[in-house]
Amino acid sequence: MLNKDILEWLRREYPVGCRVELLHMDDATAPPVSTTGIVTGIDSTGSIMVNWSNGSGLNVLYGIDRVRKVVDADD
């Protein structure tokens, strides 16, 4: 389980509904790099749960995988 402060930071940084872009995922079945998706939550281990645009539901693992928040022009 992650430190409470890290979990709170992740939940602020990647709120439900924000769009992210995959930069790196250490999984043979990972979506391609640059795939985007919508954050559906952060679990107690710090995994970012994402509905990827290609239909995948793989979580982004804290400290292993990398995403960046996509900011729309309207934001």
mmCIF file of the N, C-alpha and C atoms, coordinates in Angstrom:
data_MODEL
# 
_entry.id   MODEL 
# 
loop_
_atom_site.group_PDB 
_atom_site.id 
_atom_site.type_symbol 
_atom_site.label_atom_id 
_atom_site.label_alt_id 
_atom_site.label_comp_id 
_atom_site.label_asym_id 
_atom_site.label_entity_id 
_atom_site.label_seq_id 
_atom_site.pdbx_PDB_ins_code 
_atom_site.Cartn_x 
_atom_site.Cartn_y 
_atom_site.Cartn_z 
_atom_site.occupancy 
_atom_site.B_iso_or_equiv 
_atom_site.pdbx_formal_charge 
_atom_site.auth_seq_id 
_atom_site.auth_comp_id 
_atom_site.auth_asym_id 
_atom_site.auth_atom_id 
_atom_site.pdbx_PDB_model_num 
ATOM 1   N N  . MET A 1 1  ? 0.841   -1.182 0.000   1.00 0.00 ? 1  MET A N  1 
ATOM 2   C CA . MET A 1 1  ? 0.000   0.000  0.000   1.00 0.00 ? 1  MET A CA 1 
ATOM 3   C C  . MET A 1 1  ? 0.887   1.245  0.000   1.00 0.00 ? 1  MET A C  1 
ATOM 4   N N  . LEU A 1 2  ? 0.454   2.230  -0.775  1.00 0.00 ? 2  LEU A N  1 
ATOM 5   C CA . LEU A 1 2  ? 1.224   3.460  -0.888  1.00 0.00 ? 2  LEU A CA 1 
ATOM 6   C C  . LEU A 1 2  ? 0.965   4.406  0.274   1.00 0.00 ? 2  LEU A C  1 
ATOM 7   N N  . ASN A 1 3  ? 1.917   5.271  0.486   1.00 0.00 ? 3  ASN A N  1 
ATOM 8   C CA . ASN A 1 3  ? 1.799   6.356  1.448   1.00 0.00 ? 3  ASN A CA 1 
ATOM 9   C C  . ASN A 1 3  ? 0.557   7.195  1.111   1.00 0.00 ? 3  ASN A C  1 
ATOM 10  N N  . LYS A 1 4  ? -0.180  7.604  2.120   1.00 0.00 ? 4  LYS A N  1 
ATOM 11  C CA . LYS A 1 4  ? -1.407  8.380  1.959   1.00 0.00 ? 4  LYS A CA 1 
ATOM 12  C C  . LYS A 1 4  ? -1.169  9.662  1.164   1.00 0.00 ? 4  LYS A C  1 
ATOM 13  N N  . ASP A 1 5  ? -0.044  10.330 1.394   1.00 0.00 ? 5  ASP A N  1 
ATOM 14  C CA . ASP A 1 5  ? 0.255   11.579 0.689   1.00 0.00 ? 5  ASP A CA 1 
ATOM 15  C C  . ASP A 1 5  ? 0.423   11.346 -0.812  1.00 0.00 ? 5  ASP A C  1 
ATOM 16  N N  . ILE A 1 6  ? 1.060   10.243 -1.184  1.00 0.00 ? 6  ILE A N  1 
ATOM 17  C CA . ILE A 1 6  ? 1.250   9.924  -2.606  1.00 0.00 ? 6  ILE A CA 1 
ATOM 18  C C  . ILE A 1 6  ? -0.097  9.630  -3.250  1.00 0.00 ? 6  ILE A C  1 
ATOM 19  N N  . LEU A 1 7  ? -0.937  8.853  -2.570  1.00 0.00 ? 7  LEU A N  1 
ATOM 20  C CA . LEU A 1 7  ? -2.270  8.553  -3.107  1.00 0.00 ? 7  LEU A CA 1 
ATOM 21  C C  . LEU A 1 7  ? -3.081  9.829  -3.308  1.00 0.00 ? 7  LEU A C  1 
ATOM 22  N N  . GLU A 1 8  ? -3.032  10.729 -2.344  1.00 0.00 ? 8  GLU A N  1 
ATOM 23  C CA . GLU A 1 8  ? -3.765  11.987 -2.470  1.00 0.00 ? 8  GLU A CA 1 
ATOM 24  C C  . GLU A 1 8  ? -3.238  12.815 -3.639  1.00 0.00 ? 8  GLU A C  1 
ATOM 25  N N  . TRP A 1 9  ? -1.920  12.851 -3.807  1.00 0.00 ? 9  TRP A N  1 
ATOM 26  C CA . TRP A 1 9  ? -1.320  13.582 -4.926  1.00 0.00 ? 9  TRP A CA 1 
ATOM 27  C C  . TRP A 1 9  ? -1.773  12.975 -6.258  1.00 0.00 ? 9  TRP A C  1 
ATOM 28  N N  . LEU A 1 10 ? -1.723  11.641 -6.367  1.00 0.00 ? 10 LEU A N  1 
ATOM 29  C CA . LEU A 1 10 ? -2.155  10.982 -7.607  1.00 0.00 ? 10 LEU A CA 1 
ATOM 30  C C  . LEU A 1 10 ? -3.608  11.305 -7.929  1.00 0.00 ? 10 LEU A C  1 
ATOM 31  N N  . ARG A 1 11 ? -4.447  11.281 -6.920  1.00 0.00 ? 11 ARG A N  1 
ATOM 32  C CA . ARG A 1 11 ? -5.880  11.554 -7.133  1.00 0.00 ? 11 ARG A CA 1 
ATOM 33  C C  . ARG A 1 11 ? -6.121  13.012 -7.542  1.00 0.00 ? 11 ARG A C  1 
ATOM 34  N N  . ARG A 1 12 ? -5.291  13.929 -7.065  1.00 0.00 ? 12 ARG A N  1 
ATOM 35  C CA . ARG A 1 12 ? -5.392  15.331 -7.501  1.00 0.00 ? 12 ARG A CA 1 
ATOM 36  C C  . ARG A 1 12 ? -4.828  15.504 -8.910  1.00 0.00 ? 12 ARG A C  1 
ATOM 37  N N  . GLU A 1 13 ? -3.715  14.850 -9.180  1.00 0.00 ? 13 GLU A N  1 
ATOM 38  C CA . GLU A 1 13 ? -3.030  14.989 -10.475 1.00 0.00 ? 13 GLU A CA 1 
ATOM 39  C C  . GLU A 1 13 ? -3.808  14.326 -11.611 1.00 0.00 ? 13 GLU A C  1 
ATOM 40  N N  . TYR A 1 14 ? -4.442  13.185 -11.315 1.00 0.00 ? 14 TYR A N  1 
ATOM 41  C CA . TYR A 1 14 ? -5.172  12.416 -12.333 1.00 0.00 ? 14 TYR A CA 1 
ATOM 42  C C  . TYR A 1 14 ? -6.607  12.184 -11.871 1.00 0.00 ? 14 TYR A C  1 
ATOM 43  N N  . PRO A 1 15 ? -7.423  13.244 -11.860 1.00 0.00 ? 15 PRO A N  1 
ATOM 44  C CA . PRO A 1 15 ? -8.801  13.088 -11.383 1.00 0.00 ? 15 PRO A CA 1 
ATOM 45  C C  . PRO A 1 15 ? -9.638  12.250 -12.359 1.00 0.00 ? 15 PRO A C  1 
ATOM 46  N N  . VAL A 1 16 ? -10.683 11.639 -11.823 1.00 0.00 ? 16 VAL A N  1 
ATOM 47  C CA . VAL A 1 16 ? -11.612 10.878 -12.661 1.00 0.00 ? 16 VAL A CA 1 
ATOM 48  C C  . VAL A 1 16 ? -12.097 11.791 -13.784 1.00 0.00 ? 16 VAL A C  1 
ATOM 49  N N  . GLY A 1 17 ? -12.058 11.259 -15.005 1.00 0.00 ? 17 GLY A N  1 
ATOM 50  C CA . GLY A 1 17 ? -12.521 12.011 -16.168 1.00 0.00 ? 17 GLY A CA 1 
ATOM 51  C C  . GLY A 1 17 ? -11.439 12.698 -16.956 1.00 0.00 ? 17 GLY A C  1 
ATOM 52  N N  . CYS A 1 18 ? -10.217 12.803 -16.393 1.00 0.00 ? 18 CYS A N  1 
ATOM 53  C CA . CYS A 1 18 ? -9.159  13.461 -17.161 1.00 0.00 ? 18 CYS A CA 1 
ATOM 54  C C  . CYS A 1 18 ? -8.619  12.502 -18.222 1.00 0.00 ? 18 CYS A C  1 
ATOM 55  N N  . ARG A 1 19 ? -8.095  13.089 -19.288 1.00 0.00 ? 19 ARG A N  1 
ATOM 56  C CA . ARG A 1 19 ? -7.543  12.300 -20.390 1.00 0.00 ? 19 ARG A CA 1 
ATOM 57  C C  . ARG A 1 19 ? -6.035  12.177 -20.192 1.00 0.00 ? 19 ARG A C  1 
ATOM 58  N N  . VAL A 1 20 ? -5.501  10.963 -20.428 1.00 0.00 ? 20 VAL A N  1 
ATOM 59  C CA . VAL A 1 20 ? -4.068  10.719 -20.338 1.00 0.00 ? 20 VAL A CA 1 
ATOM 60  C C  . VAL A 1 20 ? -3.566  10.085 -21.631 1.00 0.00 ? 20 VAL A C  1 
ATOM 61  N N  . GLU A 1 21 ? -2.284  10.231 -21.862 1.00 0.00 ? 21 GLU A N  1 
ATOM 62  C CA . GLU A 1 21 ? -1.607  9.619  -23.007 1.00 0.00 ? 21 GLU A CA 1 
ATOM 63  C C  . GLU A 1 21 ? -0.554  8.671  -22.471 1.00 0.00 ? 21 GLU A C  1 
ATOM 64  N N  . LEU A 1 22 ? -0.503  7.469  -23.011 1.00 0.00 ? 22 LEU A N  1 
ATOM 65  C CA . LEU A 1 22 ? 0.478   6.473  -22.585 1.00 0.00 ? 22 LEU A CA 1 
ATOM 66  C C  . LEU A 1 22 ? 1.860   6.806  -23.134 1.00 0.00 ? 22 LEU A C  1 
ATOM 67  N N  . LEU A 1 23 ? 2.851   6.859  -22.223 1.00 0.00 ? 23 LEU A N  1 
ATOM 68  C CA . LEU A 1 23 ? 4.247   7.087  -22.598 1.00 0.00 ? 23 LEU A CA 1 
ATOM 69  C C  . LEU A 1 23 ? 5.055   5.805  -22.529 1.00 0.00 ? 23 LEU A C  1 
ATOM 70  N N  . HIS A 1 24 ? 4.734   4.945  -21.547 1.00 0.00 ? 24 HIS A N  1 
ATOM 71  C CA . HIS A 1 24 ? 5.442   3.667  -21.379 1.00 0.00 ? 24 HIS A CA 1 
ATOM 72  C C  . HIS A 1 24 ? 4.600   2.748  -20.502 1.00 0.00 ? 24 HIS A C  1 
ATOM 73  N N  . MET A 1 25 ? 4.489   1.492  -20.916 1.00 0.00 ? 25 MET A N  1 
ATOM 74  C CA . MET A 1 25 ? 3.838   0.494  -20.076 1.00 0.00 ? 25 MET A CA 1 
ATOM 75  C C  . MET A 1 25 ? 4.624   -0.798 -20.208 1.00 0.00 ? 25 MET A C  1 
ATOM 76  N N  . ASP A 1 26 ? 5.032   -1.335 -19.069 1.00 0.00 ? 26 ASP A N  1 
ATOM 77  C CA . ASP A 1 26 ? 5.845   -2.547 -19.029 1.00 0.00 ? 26 ASP A CA 1 
ATOM 78  C C  . ASP A 1 26 ? 4.948   -3.783 -19.037 1.00 0.00 ? 26 ASP A C  1 
ATOM 79  N N  . ASP A 1 27 ? 4.286   -4.025 -20.175 1.00 0.00 ? 27 ASP A N  1 
ATOM 80  C CA . ASP A 1 27 ? 3.376   -5.162 -20.316 1.00 0.00 ? 27 ASP A CA 1 
ATOM 81  C C  . ASP A 1 27 ? 3.327   -5.541 -21.789 1.00 0.00 ? 27 ASP A C  1 
ATOM 82  N N  . ALA A 1 28 ? 3.450   -6.825 -22.067 1.00 0.00 ? 28 ALA A N  1 
ATOM 83  C CA . ALA A 1 28 ? 3.449   -7.296 -23.457 1.00 0.00 ? 28 ALA A CA 1 
ATOM 84  C C  . ALA A 1 28 ? 2.128   -7.009 -24.170 1.00 0.00 ? 28 ALA A C  1 
ATOM 85  N N  . THR A 1 29 ? 1.050   -6.868 -23.422 1.00 0.00 ? 29 THR A N  1 
ATOM 86  C CA . THR A 1 29 ? -0.260  -6.609 -24.023 1.00 0.00 ? 29 THR A CA 1 
ATOM 87  C C  . THR A 1 29 ? -0.685  -5.150 -23.879 1.00 0.00 ? 29 THR A C  1 
ATOM 88  N N  . ALA A 1 30 ? 0.273   -4.277 -23.611 1.00 0.00 ? 30 ALA A N  1 
ATOM 89  C CA . ALA A 1 30 ? -0.020  -2.857 -23.410 1.00 0.00 ? 30 ALA A CA 1 
ATOM 90  C C  . ALA A 1 30 ? -0.553  -2.211 -24.680 1.00 0.00 ? 30 ALA A C  1 
ATOM 91  N N  . PRO A 1 31 ? -1.375  -1.197 -24.516 1.00 0.00 ? 31 PRO A N  1 
ATOM 92  C CA . PRO A 1 31 ? -1.764  -0.397 -25.684 1.00 0.00 ? 31 PRO A CA 1 
ATOM 93  C C  . PRO A 1 31 ? -0.511  0.242  -26.287 1.00 0.00 ? 31 PRO A C  1 
ATOM 94  N N  . PRO A 1 32 ? -0.557  0.593  -27.560 1.00 0.00 ? 32 PRO A N  1 
ATOM 95  C CA . PRO A 1 32 ? 0.591   1.257  -28.161 1.00 0.00 ? 32 PRO A CA 1 
ATOM 96  C C  . PRO A 1 32 ? 0.901   2.593  -27.476 1.00 0.00 ? 32 PRO A C  1 
ATOM 97  N N  . VAL A 1 33 ? 2.175   2.949  -27.424 1.00 0.00 ? 33 VAL A N  1 
ATOM 98  C CA . VAL A 1 33 ? 2.584   4.257  -26.911 1.00 0.00 ? 33 VAL A CA 1 
ATOM 99  C C  . VAL A 1 33 ? 1.817   5.319  -27.690 1.00 0.00 ? 33 VAL A C  1 
ATOM 100 N N  . SER A 1 34 ? 1.394   6.354  -27.005 1.00 0.00 ? 34 SER A N  1 
ATOM 101 C CA . SER A 1 34 ? 0.618   7.499  -27.499 1.00 0.00 ? 34 SER A CA 1 
ATOM 102 C C  . SER A 1 34 ? -0.883  7.235  -27.514 1.00 0.00 ? 34 SER A C  1 
ATOM 103 N N  . THR A 1 35 ? -1.311  6.020  -27.123 1.00 0.00 ? 35 THR A N  1 
ATOM 104 C CA . THR A 1 35 ? -2.743  5.764  -26.975 1.00 0.00 ? 35 THR A CA 1 
ATOM 105 C C  . THR A 1 35 ? -3.269  6.645  -25.846 1.00 0.00 ? 35 THR A C  1 
ATOM 106 N N  . THR A 1 36 ? -4.456  7.186  -26.027 1.00 0.00 ? 36 THR A N  1 
ATOM 107 C CA . THR A 1 36 ? -5.056  8.013  -24.992 1.00 0.00 ? 36 THR A CA 1 
ATOM 108 C C  . THR A 1 36 ? -6.214  7.264  -24.336 1.00 0.00 ? 36 THR A C  1 
ATOM 109 N N  . GLY A 1 37 ? -6.579  7.738  -23.155 1.00 0.00 ? 37 GLY A N  1 
ATOM 110 C CA . GLY A 1 37 ? -7.692  7.136  -22.440 1.00 0.00 ? 37 GLY A CA 1 
ATOM 111 C C  . GLY A 1 37 ? -8.205  8.068  -21.365 1.00 0.00 ? 37 GLY A C  1 
ATOM 112 N N  . ILE A 1 38 ? -9.303  7.655  -20.740 1.00 0.00 ? 38 ILE A N  1 
ATOM 113 C CA . ILE A 1 38 ? -9.944  8.444  -19.696 1.00 0.00 ? 38 ILE A CA 1 
ATOM 114 C C  . ILE A 1 38 ? -9.743  7.755  -18.349 1.00 0.00 ? 38 ILE A C  1 
ATOM 115 N N  . VAL A 1 39 ? -9.274  8.512  -17.366 1.00 0.00 ? 39 VAL A N  1 
ATOM 116 C CA . VAL A 1 39 ? -9.055  7.991  -16.012 1.00 0.00 ? 39 VAL A CA 1 
ATOM 117 C C  . VAL A 1 39 ? -10.412 7.719  -15.357 1.00 0.00 ? 39 VAL A C  1 
ATOM 118 N N  . THR A 1 40 ? -10.531 6.500  -14.789 1.00 0.00 ? 40 THR A N  1 
ATOM 119 C CA . THR A 1 40 ? -11.766 6.131  -14.087 1.00 0.00 ? 40 THR A CA 1 
ATOM 120 C C  . THR A 1 40 ? -11.554 6.051  -12.579 1.00 0.00 ? 40 THR A C  1 
ATOM 121 N N  . GLY A 1 41 ? -10.299 6.166  -12.121 1.00 0.00 ? 41 GLY A N  1 
ATOM 122 C CA . GLY A 1 41 ? -10.027 6.160  -10.693 1.00 0.00 ? 41 GLY A CA 1 
ATOM 123 C C  . GLY A 1 41 ? -8.583  5.818  -10.392 1.00 0.00 ? 41 GLY A C  1 
ATOM 124 N N  . ILE A 1 42 ? -8.253  5.892  -9.106  1.00 0.00 ? 42 ILE A N  1 
ATOM 125 C CA . ILE A 1 42 ? -6.935  5.498  -8.590  1.00 0.00 ? 42 ILE A CA 1 
ATOM 126 C C  . ILE A 1 42 ? -7.211  4.495  -7.481  1.00 0.00 ? 42 ILE A C  1 
ATOM 127 N N  . ASP A 1 43 ? -6.615  3.302  -7.578  1.00 0.00 ? 43 ASP A N  1 
ATOM 128 C CA . ASP A 1 43 ? -6.857  2.313  -6.522  1.00 0.00 ? 43 ASP A CA 1 
ATOM 129 C C  . ASP A 1 43 ? -5.890  2.511  -5.348  1.00 0.00 ? 43 ASP A C  1 
ATOM 130 N N  . SER A 1 44 ? -6.024  1.685  -4.318  1.00 0.00 ? 44 SER A N  1 
ATOM 131 C CA . SER A 1 44 ? -5.237  1.863  -3.088  1.00 0.00 ? 44 SER A CA 1 
ATOM 132 C C  . SER A 1 44 ? -3.756  1.557  -3.269  1.00 0.00 ? 44 SER A C  1 
ATOM 133 N N  . THR A 1 45 ? -3.371  0.941  -4.387  1.00 0.00 ? 45 THR A N  1 
ATOM 134 C CA . THR A 1 45 ? -1.958  0.680  -4.656  1.00 0.00 ? 45 THR A CA 1 
ATOM 135 C C  . THR A 1 45 ? -1.342  1.792  -5.508  1.00 0.00 ? 45 THR A C  1 
ATOM 136 N N  . GLY A 1 46 ? -2.156  2.782  -5.891  1.00 0.00 ? 46 GLY A N  1 
ATOM 137 C CA . GLY A 1 46 ? -1.659  3.873  -6.716  1.00 0.00 ? 46 GLY A CA 1 
ATOM 138 C C  . GLY A 1 46 ? -1.774  3.609  -8.203  1.00 0.00 ? 46 GLY A C  1 
ATOM 139 N N  . SER A 1 47 ? -2.406  2.509  -8.585  1.00 0.00 ? 47 SER A N  1 
ATOM 140 C CA . SER A 1 47 ? -2.612  2.243  -10.009 1.00 0.00 ? 47 SER A CA 1 
ATOM 141 C C  . SER A 1 47 ? -3.668  3.185  -10.551 1.00 0.00 ? 47 SER A C  1 
ATOM 142 N N  . ILE A 1 48 ? -3.368  3.770  -11.709 1.00 0.00 ? 48 ILE A N  1 
ATOM 143 C CA . ILE A 1 48 ? -4.319  4.638  -12.380 1.00 0.00 ? 48 ILE A CA 1 
ATOM 144 C C  . ILE A 1 48 ? -5.164  3.748  -13.282 1.00 0.00 ? 48 ILE A C  1 
ATOM 145 N N  . MET A 1 49 ? -6.463  3.732  -13.023 1.00 0.00 ? 49 MET A N  1 
ATOM 146 C CA . MET A 1 49 ? -7.382  2.921  -13.825 1.00 0.00 ? 49 MET A CA 1 
ATOM 147 C C  . MET A 1 49 ? -7.823  3.756  -15.016 1.00 0.00 ? 49 MET A C  1 
ATOM 148 N N  . VAL A 1 50 ? -7.655  3.187  -16.223 1.00 0.00 ? 50 VAL A N  1 
ATOM 149 C CA . VAL A 1 50 ? -7.905  3.941  -17.454 1.00 0.00 ? 50 VAL A CA 1 
ATOM 150 C C  . VAL A 1 50 ? -8.747  3.110  -18.414 1.00 0.00 ? 50 VAL A C  1 
ATOM 151 N N  . ASN A 1 51 ? -9.718  3.757  -19.043 1.00 0.00 ? 51 ASN A N  1 
ATOM 152 C CA . ASN A 1 51 ? -10.412 3.174  -20.192 1.00 0.00 ? 51 ASN A CA 1 
ATOM 153 C C  . ASN A 1 51 ? -9.696  3.702  -21.430 1.00 0.00 ? 51 ASN A C  1 
ATOM 154 N N  . TRP A 1 52 ? -8.869  2.858  -22.028 1.00 0.00 ? 52 TRP A N  1 
ATOM 155 C CA . TRP A 1 52 ? -8.069  3.260  -23.183 1.00 0.00 ? 52 TRP A CA 1 
ATOM 156 C C  . TRP A 1 52 ? -8.934  3.322  -24.434 1.00 0.00 ? 52 TRP A C  1 
ATOM 157 N N  . SER A 1 53 ? -8.566  4.205  -25.361 1.00 0.00 ? 53 SER A N  1 
ATOM 158 C CA . SER A 1 53 ? -9.341  4.411  -26.590 1.00 0.00 ? 53 SER A CA 1 
ATOM 159 C C  . SER A 1 53 ? -9.353  3.183  -27.498 1.00 0.00 ? 53 SER A C  1 
ATOM 160 N N  . ASN A 1 54 ? -8.424  2.252  -27.302 1.00 0.00 ? 54 ASN A N  1 
ATOM 161 C CA . ASN A 1 54 ? -8.394  1.034  -28.109 1.00 0.00 ? 54 ASN A CA 1 
ATOM 162 C C  . ASN A 1 54 ? -9.182  -0.102 -27.451 1.00 0.00 ? 54 ASN A C  1 
ATOM 163 N N  . GLY A 1 55 ? -9.876  0.191  -26.343 1.00 0.00 ? 55 GLY A N  1 
ATOM 164 C CA . GLY A 1 55 ? -10.691 -0.818 -25.672 1.00 0.00 ? 55 GLY A CA 1 
ATOM 165 C C  . GLY A 1 55 ? -9.994  -1.531 -24.527 1.00 0.00 ? 55 GLY A C  1 
ATOM 166 N N  . SER A 1 56 ? -8.708  -1.324 -24.346 1.00 0.00 ? 56 SER A N  1 
ATOM 167 C CA . SER A 1 56 ? -7.967  -1.960 -23.257 1.00 0.00 ? 56 SER A CA 1 
ATOM 168 C C  . SER A 1 56 ? -8.387  -1.358 -21.923 1.00 0.00 ? 56 SER A C  1 
ATOM 169 N N  . GLY A 1 57 ? -8.236  -2.142 -20.868 1.00 0.00 ? 57 GLY A N  1 
ATOM 170 C CA . GLY A 1 57 ? -8.532  -1.665 -19.535 1.00 0.00 ? 57 GLY A CA 1 
ATOM 171 C C  . GLY A 1 57 ? -7.359  -1.826 -18.593 1.00 0.00 ? 57 GLY A C  1 
ATOM 172 N N  . LEU A 1 58 ? -6.149  -1.990 -19.146 1.00 0.00 ? 58 LEU A N  1 
ATOM 173 C CA . LEU A 1 58 ? -4.975  -2.178 -18.294 1.00 0.00 ? 58 LEU A CA 1 
ATOM 174 C C  . LEU A 1 58 ? -4.701  -0.935 -17.448 1.00 0.00 ? 58 LEU A C  1 
ATOM 175 N N  . ASN A 1 59 ? -4.392  -1.164 -16.181 1.00 0.00 ? 59 ASN A N  1 
ATOM 176 C CA . ASN A 1 59 ? -4.054  -0.069 -15.267 1.00 0.00 ? 59 ASN A CA 1 
ATOM 177 C C  . ASN A 1 59 ? -2.619  0.404  -15.481 1.00 0.00 ? 59 ASN A C  1 
ATOM 178 N N  . VAL A 1 60 ? -2.378  1.655  -15.173 1.00 0.00 ? 60 VAL A N  1 
ATOM 179 C CA . VAL A 1 60 ? -1.041  2.242  -15.187 1.00 0.00 ? 60 VAL A CA 1 
ATOM 180 C C  . VAL A 1 60 ? -0.462  2.028  -13.786 1.00 0.00 ? 60 VAL A C  1 
ATOM 181 N N  . LEU A 1 61 ? 0.619   1.274  -13.687 1.00 0.00 ? 61 LEU A N  1 
ATOM 182 C CA . LEU A 1 61 ? 1.200   0.928  -12.395 1.00 0.00 ? 61 LEU A CA 1 
ATOM 183 C C  . LEU A 1 61 ? 2.135   2.029  -11.909 1.00 0.00 ? 61 LEU A C  1 
ATOM 184 N N  . TYR A 1 62 ? 1.862   2.526  -10.705 1.00 0.00 ? 62 TYR A N  1 
ATOM 185 C CA . TYR A 1 62 ? 2.668   3.595  -10.124 1.00 0.00 ? 62 TYR A CA 1 
ATOM 186 C C  . TYR A 1 62 ? 4.121   3.150  -9.983  1.00 0.00 ? 62 TYR A C  1 
ATOM 187 N N  . GLY A 1 63 ? 5.055   3.981  -10.461 1.00 0.00 ? 63 GLY A N  1 
ATOM 188 C CA . GLY A 1 63 ? 6.478   3.703  -10.348 1.00 0.00 ? 63 GLY A CA 1 
ATOM 189 C C  . GLY A 1 63 ? 7.034   2.805  -11.444 1.00 0.00 ? 63 GLY A C  1 
ATOM 190 N N  . ILE A 1 64 ? 6.161   2.291  -12.319 1.00 0.00 ? 64 ILE A N  1 
ATOM 191 C CA . ILE A 1 64 ? 6.618   1.398  -13.386 1.00 0.00 ? 64 ILE A CA 1 
ATOM 192 C C  . ILE A 1 64 ? 6.232   1.961  -14.753 1.00 0.00 ? 64 ILE A C  1 
ATOM 193 N N  . ASP A 1 65 ? 4.946   2.229  -14.927 1.00 0.00 ? 65 ASP A N  1 
ATOM 194 C CA . ASP A 1 65 ? 4.432   2.740  -16.193 1.00 0.00 ? 65 ASP A CA 1 
ATOM 195 C C  . ASP A 1 65 ? 4.384   4.265  -16.140 1.00 0.00 ? 65 ASP A C  1 
ATOM 196 N N  . ARG A 1 66 ? 4.249   4.888  -17.329 1.00 0.00 ? 66 ARG A N  1 
ATOM 197 C CA . ARG A 1 66 ? 4.219   6.355  -17.363 1.00 0.00 ? 66 ARG A CA 1 
ATOM 198 C C  . ARG A 1 66 ? 3.125   6.849  -18.306 1.00 0.00 ? 66 ARG A C  1 
ATOM 199 N N  . VAL A 1 67 ? 2.409   7.846  -17.838 1.00 0.00 ? 67 VAL A N  1 
ATOM 200 C CA . VAL A 1 67 ? 1.425   8.555  -18.647 1.00 0.00 ? 67 VAL A CA 1 
ATOM 201 C C  . VAL A 1 67 ? 1.626   10.047 -18.438 1.00 0.00 ? 67 VAL A C  1 
ATOM 202 N N  . ARG A 1 68 ? 1.014   10.817 -19.315 1.00 0.00 ? 68 ARG A N  1 
ATOM 203 C CA . ARG A 1 68 ? 0.977   12.260 -19.101 1.00 0.00 ? 68 ARG A CA 1 
ATOM 204 C C  . ARG A 1 68 ? -0.456  12.702 -19.280 1.00 0.00 ? 68 ARG A C  1 
ATOM 205 N N  . LYS A 1 69 ? -0.829  13.705 -18.504 1.00 0.00 ? 69 LYS A N  1 
ATOM 206 C CA . LYS A 1 69 ? -2.176  14.254 -18.625 1.00 0.00 ? 69 LYS A CA 1 
ATOM 207 C C  . LYS A 1 69 ? -2.248  15.064 -19.906 1.00 0.00 ? 69 LYS A C  1 
ATOM 208 N N  . VAL A 1 70 ? -3.316  14.862 -20.658 1.00 0.00 ? 70 VAL A N  1 
ATOM 209 C CA . VAL A 1 70 ? -3.553  15.612 -21.893 1.00 0.00 ? 70 VAL A CA 1 
ATOM 210 C C  . VAL A 1 70 ? -4.457  16.779 -21.546 1.00 0.00 ? 70 VAL A C  1 
ATOM 211 N N  . VAL A 1 71 ? -3.998  17.967 -21.849 1.00 0.00 ? 71 VAL A N  1 
ATOM 212 C CA . VAL A 1 71 ? -4.774  19.168 -21.542 1.00 0.00 ? 71 VAL A CA 1 
ATOM 213 C C  . VAL A 1 71 ? -5.400  19.655 -22.835 1.00 0.00 ? 71 VAL A C  1 
ATOM 214 N N  . ASP A 1 72 ? -6.728  19.748 -22.835 1.00 0.00 ? 72 ASP A N  1 
ATOM 215 C CA . ASP A 1 72 ? -7.445  20.246 -24.003 1.00 0.00 ? 72 ASP A CA 1 
ATOM 216 C C  . ASP A 1 72 ? -7.224  21.740 -24.142 1.00 0.00 ? 72 ASP A C  1 
ATOM 217 N N  . ALA A 1 73 ? -7.391  22.254 -25.351 1.00 0.00 ? 73 ALA A N  1 
ATOM 218 C CA . ALA A 1 73 ? -7.215  23.683 -25.598 1.00 0.00 ? 73 ALA A CA 1 
ATOM 219 C C  . ALA A 1 73 ? -8.180  24.525 -24.777 1.00 0.00 ? 73 ALA A C  1 
ATOM 220 N N  . ASP A 1 74 ? -9.329  23.957 -24.414 1.00 0.00 ? 74 ASP A N  1 
ATOM 221 C CA . ASP A 1 74 ? -10.336 24.679 -23.638 1.00 0.00 ? 74 ASP A CA 1 
ATOM 222 C C  . ASP A 1 74 ? -10.015 24.739 -22.156 1.00 0.00 ? 74 ASP A C  1 
ATOM 223 N N  . ASP A 1 75 ? -9.058  23.923 -21.680 1.00 0.00 ? 75 ASP A N  1 
ATOM 224 C CA . ASP A 1 75 ? -8.728  23.856 -20.244 1.00 0.00 ? 75 ASP A CA 1 
ATOM 225 C C  . ASP A 1 75 ? -7.806  24.981 -19.819 1.00 0.00 ? 75 ASP A C  1 
# 
